Amino acid sequence: MSISRRKFLGWIGAAGAGSAIGSTALAGGNKHFTGYPGSYAVLHDTVLCVGCRLCEASCNKVNELPAPDKPFTDLEVLNKKRRTTAKTYTVVNKYESAGKKGPLFRKIQCNHCLEPACASACFVRAFSKTAVGAVTYDSTVCVGCRYCMVACPFEIPAYEYDEPLTPRVMKCTMCYPRITKGQLPGCVEACPKEALTYGKREDLLKIARARIRKYPDRYVDHVYGESEMGGTSWLYLSGVPFSEIGMREDLGITPAPDLTSGALAVVPMVVGLWPVLLTGIYAISKRKEKIAEQELNEAVKHAANEVKEKAEAKLAEALAKAHTEKDAAVEKAVKKALEEAAKSQAKEDS
Amino acid sequence: MSDKATTADKTLFTPFNVVAGFIIIIGTVITILRFTGGLAAVTNLSDNNPWGLWIGFDLLVGVALAAGGFVTSAAVYLFGMKKYHSAVRPAVLTGFLGYALVVFALHYDVGRPWRLPYPFIMQSGTTSLLFEVGACVALYLTVLFLEFMPAPLEWLGLKRIRELAVKLTLVLTIFGVVLSTLHQSSLGALFLIVPSKLHPLWYSPYLPVYFFISSIIAGLSMVIFESTLSHHYFVDKMDGTHLSENEGVTLGFAKAASFVLAGYFIIKIIGISFADNWYLLGTSYGIWFLVEILGFVALPSFLYAVGVRDKNLKLIKWTSLLAVLGIILNRLNVSLIAFNWHLPSSERYFPHWMEIAISVFIVTIGIVVFRFIVTRMPIFYEHPEYKDNH
């Protein structure tokens, strides 16, 4: 399940930081998280949306956001493509489609992913996927690194760039404080056309499918958010391909945490194996050095011995030569003396 | 920066001091603007472009270019290449300053800089690659600090603590390589979560491997590049050993860099094949990608090889600059140029001049501190009292 997986990845990260804790789960397991059972969601039927901006006004009011530059009754605003900002948790955009007469509208806000990229990316766990379905943000721990904004595939979180010291990340909370009290989210409550339906995600999926089945000509046969990025707690119906109302169809169905779990899983392996490998390399280079030194010593010894032997041999030879020379000299001298003695003897005799 | 940094300089108004002083004054003014007016006052960051030059250059490029410390100390202390010993201290110093400045630069970029320790003391988001980056950078900065300690301790004449610091060398080196492997790769892995925002030619499941391998190239090339500059400006600080070993260091590191670049080129090609992205090479982003891997990966690999074969030090030195530029280009491509490629040009990011000024300011601080240290501490020479002591 997502939370246990996330926890597991947390442990893996902790192991990377030096304190490994065991776990029986596997990052690349065969488990598939389909949301907390009984969690809530909102179904946005864009076919029914008329672009009245009442949801925007209500959102602004219940979240006590600053007043907009132009009033919510000004529908001229719709002519420009907008996105969520630090002062606006939700916006309605207008789209034209070749296949349809008249404009189309779509409301944009946090999709409250089942396995949120922002929560996975946050290094202080400022985001939580709550059991009711809302993804909430805690500004009391936020460092303001904005990795959540980088990570979000829907480009939802905004940042208070003009706050010098206390900037917050701002995004729709699915009216978490209201829904936990049993109230409807502000936007849903304000919608006059029932383009927004709040309820249990399982039920909303059934409703969405029923509408598609009942009016196959009116709807594209796809519930956006059922599986996009692993599934979201906002679901969408459309009468035209979703890309024509500014929704990306190339996001895939992989939940964001799965995109990084492999890299995180390598961390403890590196921590465990690198020291072994590096110590081995060190030992090899040390041993090479030692052997080289030994060989050098032996070579020196050998060379010294050779020189010594040669010198000794030379000395012995010289000595022997000296001996023979001496002997010869003695012999010569004796011979000479004998000859001389014989000579003098002969002289005396004669 | 044209003076020779000799102690004989009488006047404070050397060209180096004037330029550096001017940059530091501008940097200080922008610092005040940043912390009174918020990021909006000095940057072009937006909700669609939450990361700009301060992450793309100061963090990603800064960390990559500071890889010389771990590469050189690993070569000398683990792989037993003792003939490069004189290159260790300058490389460790550059690495230490590099990481210190990365952390310093982050204080400008994050919203509440005093909360930077929060991931470790308040609540840990261990599913985040950024947590891993933060933890490893914090630990590695400590490791580099300890690795660098022998130099100031010799300078200060604290023999016994120095002995202790020197004894830690092997453990610190192993620790440094482990931490560098982790955070260099994690910086690439930061972008694994955005397959929908990063152009497919740069997005790859191999991003962590690419970042790690290219950091080795960055480390090797920076050692060559930095020693070229140091030889120009601090040659009077270098002892006979340093000067006589330098040619060997340049040739050896160039040879290694040529090989690693070749390997990096091959794994980049494997990445394209793996994702079957060949058809994208004909697009404008594809041509830009080819400029990167042919002009800044394949070309320096070739030029390094030629330089080593011909013992052409001049060619090697220029090639090191080319390789360093290649790393800068790659990091900016991943974080800024190929990031958010799906957005219309009106929603794309281009840095504000004040963002560039802060980056220049931070690099200048690095150069000033580097200069302060090498003109005082035994970096390019062995302290006479500790000769043959390693």
Interface residues (C-beta under 8 A of the other chain):
Chain A: R6 L9 G10 W11 I12 G13 A14 G16 A17 R83 T84 T85 A86 A117 A119 S120 A121 C122 F123 V124 R125 A126 V141 C142 V143 G144 C145 R146 Y147 M149 V150 A151 P153 E155 P157 A158 Y159 E160 Y161 D162 E163 P164 L165 T166 P167 R168 R248 D250 L251 G252 A256 P257 L259 T260 G262 A263 L264 V266 V267 V270 V271 W274 P275 L278 T279 I281 Y282 S285 K286 K288 E289
Chain B: R34 F35 T36 G37 G38 L39 A40 A41 T43 L45 S46 D47 N48 P50 W51 A74 Y77 L78 F79 G80 D109 V110 G111 R112 R115 L116 Y118 P119 M122 Q123 S124 G125 T126 T127 S128 L129 L130 F131 E132 G134 A135 C136 L170 T173 I174 V177 V178 T181 L182 S185 S186 A189 L190 L192 I193 V194 P195 S196 K197 P205 P208
